[in-house]
Amino acid sequence: MTPKIVLVTIGALMTLHGIGLYFSAGSMAEYTDPTEAMIAISTRFNEAKGLMTLLVGVILLASFNIDTNSAKKVVVGTGIAMAICCAFSAERHVNQVWNGEGGPPVFIPIIFGLLALWSFYVALIKKHSNEEN
């Protein structure tokens, strides 16, 4: 498995996630009993999150054509970002569950953690047969 496979996979996931966030931005704000202003603000915020996630996905997909050593560096950066996302979403989940507020679904920090581990494994540990690409 090469770093380029990691870039394409995580890039595709981030792109799809960004598109989903953008197009479902308004419906995600209606889970509670908000005012119209709260719905408008939440919709704009969720649209911005979707566009930023889409941006990251497109950057990762565009990184497919770089050489293997550069791809490893991008994958390490992606792993660091995924580890940070895992830590923050796990902390948020634990705090909200502890306070009886529910919290984000438990699979979110798990997915970020698995993507971080996969990125670090492929970029730092696994030996690649085509290092000169």
Residue pairs with C-beta under 8 A, 6 or more apart in sequence:
1 122
1 126
2 68
2 71
2 122
2 128
2 130
3 68
3 71
3 72
3 74
3 75
3 122
3 123
3 128
4 64
4 68
4 71
5 122
6 75
6 78
6 118
6 119
6 122
6 123
7 60
7 61
7 63
7 64
7 71
7 74
7 75
7 78
8 60
8 61
8 64
10 57
10 60
10 78
10 82
10 115
10 119
11 56
11 57
11 58
11 59
11 60
11 61
11 63
11 64
12 57
12 61
13 57
13 115
14 53
14 54
14 56
14 57
14 60
15 53
15 54
15 57
15 58
15 61
16 57
17 50
17 53
17 57
18 50
18 51
18 52
18 53
18 54
18 55
18 56
18 57
19 50
19 54
20 50
21 28
21 46
21 47
21 49
21 50
21 53
22 46
22 47
22 50
22 51
22 54
23 50
24 46
25 42
25 43
25 44
25 45
25 46
25 47
25 50
26 39
26 43
26 46
28 42
28 46
29 38
29 39
29 42
29 43
29 46
30 39
34 42
56 81
60 74
60 78
63 70
63 71
63 74
66 74
67 133
68 128
68 130
68 131
68 132
68 133
69 131
72 123
72 124
73 123
75 119
75 122
75 123
76 119
76 120
76 123
76 124
78 115
78 119
79 115
79 116
79 117
79 118
79 119
79 120
79 123
80 116
82 112
82 113
82 115
82 116
82 119
83 112
83 113
83 116
85 109
85 112
85 116
86 109
86 112
86 113
86 116
87 109
89 104
89 108
89 109
89 112
90 109
90 113
92 103
92 104
93 103
93 104
93 106
93 108
93 109
94 103
95 103
96 102
96 103
96 104
97 103
